[in-house]
């Protein structure tokens, strides 16, 4: 508030009115000089409501119950959004092409799920949930991402379903849990941050869920966002809540469990930026409500119990983590992904504003430089207009909301990291060096969504009344900003976009940005903004199919045939010569497979193939491993890196090395030449796919 306004005496009526100005005529006086323009009335900020934690009223409980109930119901019914039905197309076996599909179309680009993590998960399930599984890689690789019988699973709620449900229900649980987490836990976060604004809290969670970064990645960083939200909520309840002794212990245990669950996600590209986002929110929340710190015995007891619970959970975590540590160290020492050390500055895959024009992009139609529909995806951003409005408000009233200000500054810092980079010492000191910019764009988007929700809540209590000229200037600024986003995307899409295609998006997002101007008062602002954003994002739900069960994998002829052979002759090693897709499918059966995706190299196997580690740099990586026939009469093994995440092994199918490794079964994606199978006999013929058993074992 300006000094001149502080000196004015407000009339004793319920509505704020303008105080008389020196240069304006009043009813009791006649102006003796030319009239000056009428100043806009001063409207004071509405006072903050009394401090309150989450209000668990009827509608809050209903929302939480519906989200939880749908998650459980869909998981029990085996319904999920995975593209496993791609197997009907990749390796047709004569079954219904729509097998396993309720609606929609499976996405070929979602290879990470239908070709990697679903087969890997089934592999470990079919082996009885061991911690070591050479089909997935070396060390105790199952502890990183697959279900396993180990105490560390306490901190992996995504995988809990595997220990009391069947495999199809458990994988539905694993898939659905991401959406459950992002719809429920950020809702609680927003309830705290917005002072129990229920509709804004629901909108914020739905916005995160519907966004491209969530839908195109079928969960994306949803689990990380959910866990950090729960960490924030439990921390606030420890500091500010009033509980019984049992309640204090409960919140302390929840805080400790959530902290370590967030740590074992083991994905620093998301964890590091999101960690800073939520740390800033936590500090700002404590500063905003510092008057609530009583520092009495009850509060110190809560803090002490919370700290004690954290120590207990920490001890349990450390005991479990010791088994995982060698695996993490081996992963860090790979060539890829290795020990990431970046300084930023490599830019967005698309650009900061590409989501404004996402309706013009399809899985098949996108600029080549944007890589693919998943990599380019992130979140709608309104940060520029919000930051400008907050700055104008500060200049006019000399007031600042530190939560909004600090979060906006952190968004700016992330933007600088992505576009220009940070000094190496700063990047390494803050661990941001572990977050490549194409991954940082996702946590940046999450920060932007949180900022927008907080700002919408802020607008319900604060406004800046200006004249028509200032309003027109602000609206022109919003229009100019959106036109700039169109210009950026026209230049960035290699001619894919045309000017006329951007006209409607420019109008639409100008409207949304105008709704956020602090000096433009709009009735039903929040409802209009939320409704428009949700309607814009709804088409993202069409990307993933609605699927049921895992029949495209578990009922596939290759899967069933391999399992039948393994049941009769268990424990033998297998290798696929040719198609990597056959390797992915065979991995799911649980047999010991040399080919396929290896998160880490299985050193016991690679030592036989490469005794002096001459080609270590080719296979010491996360890699899709393909075996091809190479016969030169000298039992040579050729290991060649083919991509950043792939290598090929060329060798004789009848090599003595395979005999040493106890490889008994060979699968070919074609009719092999007699010399390739001189040591084996055909035991299964499935069209182009042949299975041979070595007879010289």
N, C-alpha and C positions, 0 to 999 in steps of 0.2 A: 504494500500500500504506500502511495506517495505521501510526502510530508504534508502537502496541502490537504489531502483527504483526511489525514489524521486530525487536523485542526477543526474540521467541520463537525458540527453537532447535529446528529441525526434527529429528526422529529420523532416524538413519542408515539409512533403508529406502527402497526405490524408489518407494513410493506416498506422496503427501502425506497426512498425518493431522493431526488437530487437536491443538494443544498443550494441556496441562492448564489449565483455568481455575480461578481462586482459589475460586470459589463452587461447585465441582462435586466430588463425591466421586471418589477415585481408588482403584485396587485396594489401595494401601498405606495408605490413610487412611480414617477413618470420619467422615462429615460431622457436624459439631456444630451445624449450623444448617439450616433448611428448604432443600430442594433448589430450585435456580433452573432456569429453562428451559435446555435444552441448546442451545448456540450452534451454528450450522451450521459444518461444517468449512471451513477456509481452503484454497482451491485456487489455487495460484499459476498465473500465466500461463505458457503454453508459450513457450519461447524462440523468437525468430525464426530461421528457417532461414538458412543461409549465403547470402551475396549471389550471385545468378546472373541473367544476362540470359535471354533466351528459350531454352528447351531444345528444340531442333529434333529431338526423338526421332521414332520411327516413327509414332506416332499423330498427332503434330503435322503431320508431312509428309503423312500420309494425308488428314487433314482439309483441309489447304491444297490438296492435289492434287484431291480430290473437288470442292471448291468451284470451283476454277479449271477443271477439266475439264467440269463441268456448264455453266458459263458459256460456254465455247467451243463445246461441242456444241449447246446450245440456240440459240446465235446462228447457227451454221452451218445449222441446220435451220429457221431463220427463226421460231422459236417465241418468243413474248413474252406479256406480260400487258396489252397496250394494247387499248383499247375501239374500235379502228378499225371493227369490224363494226357500229357504230352507223349507218354510212352505208347499210347494208342497209335500215334502218328510216327514216332521215331523208329520203332521196331514193331510193325504190325504183326499180329499173330492170328489174324482171322476173327478176332472178337469185335464187338460193337465199337465203332469209333467214338461213341459217346459214353462209353463205359466209365462210371465214376463221376459223371458230370450232371449236376442238377440244372445249372443255367450258366450262360456265359461261355467264354472260350479260354482254354489254357494258353499261357503265354510262353513262347519259346525262350524269350529273354530271361525268364526266371529259372535259368539253369542251376543257379546256386542252390535252389531248394529241391527241385525234382531229380537232379542228377548228382547232388552232393549230400546235403544234410539229411534228406529223407533216407536215401540208401545207407548212409553212414549210421544213422540212428537205428535202422532196422538191422544192420550188420551187428551192432553191439547187442541189440535185444536178442537176436537169434543165437548169439554166442553166450548168452546168460549174463550180460552186463559186466564184463571184465573191465579193469582199468587200463589194460594194455591190449591193443588190437592191431596187429601188423597190417591188416587190410586198410586201416585208416592212417597208419604211419608209425613212427618209432616212439620210444619212451612210453610214458603212460598217457598216450594221446587222448584216450577217451575222456579223461578228466577235463579236457578243455571245452568240449561241446556236446559230447554224447552222454546218454544216461549210463551210470555205472554204480555198482554197489560200493559206495565210499561215503564217509561222513561229509565230504565236501558238497554232496548233493543237497544237504540241508540248505545251502545258500543258493540253490539253483531252482527256484520255483517253476520255471519253464518245464523242467524235467520231472516234476513230482508225479505226474500222471502215469509214468512208466512203472511205478512201483505198486500200483493198485488197479490199473486198468489194462485192457488188452492193447496190442500195438497200434491198432487203428484209432481207438479212442485216445490213446496217449499222445499220438502225433497230432490229432485234432486239438487236444489240450495244449500242446506245445505251440501250435500255430495260433490258436485263438487267444492264448495268454497275452501276447503282445497287445492286441486290441483291447482286451480286458484291462490291462495295466494302464494304457493311455486314456481310456475313457473314465476310469475310476480315480486313479491316484492324482493326476493333475487337477481333477475336479476338487479334491480336498485342498490342494495347494491354492487354487483360485478362491475357494471359500474363505481361506485365511487372508489372502492378499487383498481381496475386494470387500472385506467386511461382511461376508455372508450374502453377497449378491448371487442368488441362486442361478438366475438365468444367464448371467455373464459367465459363471463358473461352468455351467453345462456347455455353453457356446464355446468357451476356450478349449475344453476337452474334445468336443466334436470337431472343432477346427483342426486341432492336431491330428486327429484320427483320419479325417477326410483329405488331408493334404497329400500332395503328390509324393513327398518324401516318405510318407507312411504307406500309402497304397501301392506305389510302384515298387517299393522294396518289401511289400507284404509284411510290414512291421517295422522296418527300418530301425530307428533308434528309440522306438516306443518303449521298450523295456527299460532302457537307460533313463529316459525321461520319467517314467513311472517310479523307478526306484529313487531317483534323486528327489522327486516330489514327496515321496513317503519319508525320506530322510529329513527333508525340511520340516514336514509336519510333525514328526516324532520329536525332533530337536526343539521345536517351538513349544510343544506340550510339556517337555521336560522343564523348560525354563519358565513358562508362564502358566502352566496348568495347576489346578488344585485337585489333588487326588489322594485317595487312601494309600496306605503303604503298598498294598497289592497293585494299585494303579501305577504308582511310581516305578515299581519293579517292572511292570509290563511295558511301560513306555521306554524304559531304559533298555530292556531286552530287544524291543522292536527297533530302537535306534541302532543298536549294535548289529543286529541281524541285517538290517537294511544297508548299513555301511559296508559290511563285508560282502553282501550280495552284489552291491554295485561294483566292488573291486574285482570280483571273480568273473565279471563280464569279459574282462581281459580284451577290451577294444579301446585303447587310448585315443584313437582319432575322434571318438565321440565322448569318452569319459572326461578327458582333460578340459575341452571347452565348456561342456555342460557343468562340470564341477565348479568352474569359476562363475558361471551364470548363477547357479544356486547358492554359492557362497556369498555372492554379492547380494542376492535377495535376502539371505538369512541375516547378514550384517545390517542391511538397511531396515529390515523389519524390527530387529532389536533396537536400533537407534530410534526408529519411529515410536516405539512403545517403551522407551527406557524408563518412563515414569512408573511402569508396572513392575519394575524390579523392586521387590520388597526387601530383599536380603534378610529375611527373617529365618527362623529355624526351619520352617516348613519348606521354604524354597531351597535352602542349603541342603536339606535332607534329600529333596528331589534331585538336585544336581549330583550329590554324592552317590545316591543309589544309581542314577544314570551312568555315572563314571564307573562304578563298580560293575554294573551289568555289562558295560562296554569292555571292561578288562576281561570278564569271564568269557564273553563271546569271542574276544580277541584271542584268548588262550586256545579256545576250541578251534577257532579258524586257523591259527598258526599250526596247531597239531595236524590239521587236515592238509594245510597248504604245503607242508614239507614234502608230501608225495608229489605235488604238482610242480614244485620249484624247478627240478631238473628239466622238466618238459618245457617250462616257460623259458629257461635259460637256453635250451636248445633252439627254441623258436626265435629268440632274440639274435642268436648267432647264425641264422640262416642267411643266404644271399637275398632271398625274398620271402616274406616281407622284411625280415631282419630288424636291426635296431634303427628305426627311422630317425633321421636327424635332418630336418628341413628348416629353412628360414622363411618359408612362405613366398608370396609374390607370384605364384603361378596362375592365379586367377580362378574364376568360376569355370565349371564345365560349359555352362551357357553364359548367363549374366545374372546380376542381382534381381532384375526385373522380368526375367523370362516367364515366370509363372503368371504374369498378367496376360500372356498370350498362349497359355497351355492348351486352349481349345483348338489351336491350329496345329498341334503336334499329335501324332499317333505313334504307336510302336513301329510302324513301317515308314513314317514320314517325319523326318527331323533332319536338321543340318548335320552333315557328316562330322563336323568339328565338335559337335555336342556328344559324341560317342554313342549313346543309346538313351532310350526313354527313361531308364532307371538312373543312370549317372547324372543326367541333366536336371533331375527333379529335386526340388526343395520346397520352400514355403512362400506364400504371398507376403509381401513386405509393405508396410505403411510407415516405416521408420522415418524417412525424410520429412514428411508432413508433420508427424508427431514431434520430432525434434525441433522443427521450425516453430511450431505452436508453443512448445514449452519455453523456447528461447524468447519469443515475443512476450509471453506471459511474465517471464522473469524480468524483462526490461520494463514492462508496464507496472508491475506490482512488487518487484524486488522480493519475490517469494520463489522458493524452489522445493520441489518434492524430491528428496534425496534418493528414494528408491527408483523413481523414474529417471532421474539424472544419471545415477551411477550405472543403471542398466543400459541407458542410451550410450553412455561413454564406452561401456564394454562392447556394445554392438559396433561402435565406430572402431574400436581396437581390433575386433575380429575382421572387420572389413578391410582395414589397413593390412592385416596379416595376409588376407587372401589376395588383395590386389597389388600390394607393394612389398610385403614382407617386413619382418622385424630384424633387428641386429641379432647376430648369431648367439651372443651371450644371453640376450633376453629370451630368445626362443628356447634355448636349452635350459636356462634357469627356471622358466615357467612350465617346462615340459610341453609347450606348444609345438616344439620340434617334432613331436610324435603324432601330430595331426596334419596330414597333407591337406592342402587347401580344398581339394575336391571333396573331401570328407567334412572339413570345417564348415562348408556351406550349409550343412544340415543343422548342426547346433546353432549356427548363426540364425537360421530361420526360426528355430524354437525360441531363441531369445527375442526375436521380433514379434512372435505371436504373444508371448508373455507380456512384452511391453505394450502391445495394443490392448490387451485385456485390462491391464492396470490403468492405462490411459483412459479407456472408456469409463472405468469406475471413477477415475479422477474427474472426468467431465460432469459427472452427476453432482459434484460438490463445488466445482470451480468453473467460472465463466469469465470471459472478458468482453464487455460490451463496448463496441466501437461504432463509429459512424458508417454510413453507407459506403463512403469512399474506401475506408479501410477494409470493409467486407469484400468489396469488389476486387481490391488489390489482392487479398488473400485467395479468393476464388481463382483469379487469374494465375496466381502462383501455383495453385494446385493443378490447374489445367496445363500450365507450362511444364510442370514436373512430369505429368503423365505423357504429354507429347514427347518429352525427352526420352521416356522409356520406349516409346514407339520408334523413335529415331535410332536408339541403341539396338533394338531388335531387328530393325530393317537392315542395318549394317552388319549385324552379327549372324544372319541366317543364310548367307550365301545365295540370296535371291529367292529363297523358299517362300518368304512372306512378301505380299504385295501391299502397297499403301492402302488400298480400299479395304483390305481384310482387317486392318487395324482400327478402322473408324469406330465400330461399335465397342470394341474393348476400351478404346480411349474414352468414349463417353461414359461407359459403365464405371471404370476405375476413377475417372474424374469425379463422378457422383460420390463414390465411396470415400475418396480423399477429402472432398469438401465436407462430408459428414464429420470428419475428424478435426476440422478447423476449430480452434478454441474460441474464436470471435464470431462464429456463425452458429446461431441458436436454431436447432431443428427439433421439432416435436417428434417424439418416438425415435430419436437418433439411434439408440442402441438396438432397438428392434429392427429398424431399417438396415442398419449395418450388418447385424448378425444374420438376418434373413438373406440378404444379398450374397454375403460370403458363403453361406451354406449352400445356397442354390448354385453358385458358381462352382463349388467344389464337388457337388453331388455326382457329376459324371465320372469322377475318379473311381467310384465304386464299381463301374463297369469293367475296370481293367482286369481284376482278378476274377476267376470263375468261382461259383459256389459249387463245391465238390463234396462228395461223400465217400468215405473209406479210402482204401489204397488198392483196390482191385486192379488198376492198370499196372501195378507192380506185382502184388502178391498173387494175382491170378494169371500172370503172364506165363506163357509156355516155357520160356527160358528159365524163369525164376523157379517154377515148379520142378522142371527137369533137373536142374542143378541141385536143388534141395533133396530130391529123391536119391540122386547118386551119393550125395554127401551123407545122407542118413545111413546108407549101406556101407559106406567106406569113409568114416568121419576123420577129420584132422589132417587130411592131405592138402597140399598146396595146389593152387590153380594159377593159370596165366591165360590171358586173352591175347591172341595175335590179331591185330587189326582194330576194328571199331572201338573207340573209347566209350561209346554208349553201351555196348555190350558189357564192358568192364563195370560201368556204373550200375547196371542192372544186376550183374553177378555179385557185386559188392553187397547188395541188400540181402542176399541169401545167408550171409554170415560165414561163408567159406573163407579160407586163408588165400587171399588173392594178391599176386605180385603187381599186376597192373591196376589202373584206377587212380583215384585222387589220394595223394599222400600229403597230409598236413606237415609231416616231418619225414625225412628219409628213415626207413627201417635199416639201421646200420648193420644188423646181422645179415641181412640179405645183400645189401650193397657191397659189403666187404667181400663176398664171394664173387660178385660180378666185377668189382673194381678193387682188387686187393691192395693196391698202393694208393688208392684215392686220387688217381690221376685226373678223373673227371668230377671231382667233388663239387666244383662250382656249378656244374650242370644240374646235379640232383639235390644239392643241399638247399632246398627251397620248398615252399608250398607248391605242389605241381600236379598236373594231370599227366599221368604216366602211361605211355602207349608203347607196346612191344610190337616189333616188326621182324620178319624173317631176314636174317643175314647169314649166309653160309659161305665160308671161304676155305674150309678144310683145316683151319688152324684154331678153331674154337674161339674166334675173336668176338669181343663184345664192344659194340659201338654205342656210346651214350652221347646223345646230341641234344642240346637245349634248343627247343623249337619256338617257344614263346617265353615271356617273363615268368609265366606260371605253368610251363609245360616242358617236358623233355621226352625224347624217344629212345628206346633201347633196341638196338638191332643185334640179334643173335640167332644161333641155330636152335630150333625147337627141340632137337635131340642132343643138345649140349650136355656134357658130363656135369657142368655146373648145376643144371637143373636137377640132375640125379643127386648131387651133393645136398641141394636144398630140399630134396624130397618133393619136388614138383611132379605130380602124377597125372594131372588132367590138363589138357590143352584145348582151348576153344579157338576156332577160326571163324572169321566172318565171311568165308568163301570156301571153295573147294581147294584144299591145299595140294601142292605138287607132291608126288610120291617121295621125293627126297626129304621133304619137310617132315613127313610122318613115318619115316623108315623105322622108327623106334616105337611106334604106337599103333593102336587099332581103333577103328571107329566104333563108338558105343552109342551115339545119338545123332540122328540126322533131322534137323528142323529147318528144312529148306536150305537157305544159304548159310545157316549157322550149323557148324559141325563140332561135336565134342569127341575128342580122342583121349584114350587112356594109354599112358606110356607102359610098355611091356618090358622095359629094361631096368625097372626100378630096383 
